[in-house]
Amino acid sequence: MTKVFSLIAIVLLVSGVAAAQTTAPVDENAAITKTALNYIEGWYEGNAERMESALHPELAKRIIYTDPKSGRSQFSHMGAMALVQGTRKGGGSQTPKDKQMKEVTILDRFQNTAVVKIVASDWVDYLSVAKFSGEWKIINVLWELKPKPPVQSTPSATKP
């Protein structure tokens, strides 16, 4: 009887070790970074499926900017569908590869939420990301356009 219990214990132990080896823990930071890259690279590629894979369907993407004519703050909002359709229409695919910035930084992560910063070619995005049904999805984006560099004036040619 003792041999039977010993054999069962060994089988359970070996099964547990094998299961632990096949179910390695997910690298959450890598999964968050992948979501952020699906978003920004999907935009640059004009790949709507890749973009959509990164977004929660209730995404809110917002920007506050100053209207140059009135000097007043303006609010602009777009949802997931508008962002996916804009990507499908070409998104940032006109941005030359050598100009495509996509610096991803995880600023903070706590359990199933994270804040991620993306420095792109012409703007900076702050993403609120959450684990939804086992996958990291972008829930909110607050973004800001980068200032345009000042136009360099070239000296006019003067005649002697």
WONORDA-V684097 format. One record per pair of residues at least 24 apart in sequence whose ideal C-beta (glycine too) atoms are under 7 Angstrom apart, sorted by the first residue. I is the first residue (numbers start at 1). J is the second residue. D is the distance in whole Angstrom. If there is no record, write none. Layout:
{{I	J	D} {I	J	D}}
This chain:
{{28	109	7} {29	106	6} {31	136	5} {32	106	6} {32	109	7} {32	114	5} {32	116	6} {32	129	6} {32	136	5} {33	104	5} {33	106	7} {35	129	6} {35	136	4} {35	137	7} {35	138	6} {36	104	5} {36	116	5} {36	118	6} {36	127	6} {37	102	7} {37	104	6} {39	138	6} {40	102	5} {40	118	5} {40	120	6} {41	102	6} {42	87	6} {43	87	6} {43	91	4} {43	92	5} {44	91	7} {44	92	5} {44	93	7} {44	95	6} {44	100	5} {45	93	6} {46	87	6} {46	90	5} {46	91	5} {46	93	4} {47	87	7} {48	84	5} {48	87	5} {48	88	4} {51	83	7} {51	84	5} {51	87	4} {52	84	5} {54	137	7} {54	138	5} {55	80	5} {55	83	7} {55	137	6} {55	138	5} {56	80	7} {56	132	6} {56	137	4} {56	138	6} {56	139	5} {59	83	7} {59	138	6} {59	139	6} {59	140	7} {60	140	5} {61	141	4} {61	143	7} {62	142	6} {63	143	5} {63	144	7} {65	145	7} {95	121	6} {122	146	6}}
